[in-house]
């Protein structure tokens, strides 16, 4: 893929705070027109990367190119074409939602003041905040502030939107509206870079994704490519757990440890190097007199892939 | 804050009016002249405000410029708007300078209004003994206000610089106010008289020159040059610090 087709491209991007590397040598390639999911557990370096992409922080080493220009050097040329929500919304509590947007819009030298009022009203309309436009932000709920933050990113037509955890604090309706908004923006040709730790969300809206873990980029590609890496597995529902496990193991499959008690009613096994035909597996099970009550072939979910890449642990790394 | 500043001349005027203790001796400069002409409430109020109240409020405003935005979470959004870092510093400094002017004018206007309400107006006997018309004296008052505003510009630049060092606005405000007090304390030590001409607070009370005939501009010129020096030095420091700063707030 050539550089002209990439909305975001980083080469060896690293950010060091003292001796601690928040972001280590990452090479991101975000194609133009994609909806790119940026995944990773809390503290994995997503927001630090976004700060470097937006020119808020300078890389310790490496390069970040956004819309073809190097950041933070090209801030004044690149940022007017980029809308962003970074680490939660930030607003003046004593100004109304609409006044906050007007103030931020007037900070943008390139935004026309003549159309400001209309653009602010339009952005508020798109996130469903028209009714609360005149209310002071301190009276807003977390979800309303989040919507206002998204409205700020939409004040002018943007080529690239960088949304850091856009559905944080939103109710289910709000989450769905954000998904629809992202789809409609993408259908108009904008590139959308969404960071999230919510996999379901990424799976629903993204075309591409990258996974961060402890500051490193551990995978990136289209969603299908990411899923393909994991191996499919079979789930056999049977009362003869021991017997079935033996048969599956003999076929070269890795049986996942089942529940220790006797309550288990199924066996899950991951395909080995040379996957057997599903029909052959069932035939082998039946020959061994396993009472097969159900048989399912499962393709790996993004969640499995995510957990296998970032580890099972709940604790924040480092 | 502006209301608190306006209260200073009002309290002074009421106190003088109630006690009628204007028979010389004690109190800030010009206090004994209030009973002759209400306009002197302005000068007494400025003499009281310049060493303490005005630096306090200017420290709060200047210290809040960048650190306040950072703690609010709005700094990152202003910068990605993009506001431009130099432009943001310049706009913030102009805002602080406008506050210096507004604060001084509030003290002057409140002082003049309460002074004329409680004491005689009419032609004014100034410090050199000459008597000038009221219009002339009001003109001189505006020059005094300008002098005081200019005096505070150096402190504003220091506050702007301190504000770029932290994300905690209260810390920046306190540091700015402490620096202003420190400068005044150093100015009181005769052993350090070689240092005095370099202290930004050295000419703060020099506005009496405008109340003499002929008006002497030398203090004004020296003060303006000194304040401009502070503005250049601390403006450059603020730029140096802020232009390459990682915004992590």
Interface residues (C-beta under 8 A of the other chain):
Chain A: X51 X54 X55 X56 X57 X58 X75 X76 X79 X80 X82 X84 X86 X87 X88 X89 X90 X91 X92 X93 X104 X105 X107 X108 X109 X152
Chain B: X72 X73 X74 X75 X76 X77 X78 X79 X80 X81 X82 X83 X84 X87 X88 X244 X246 X247 X248
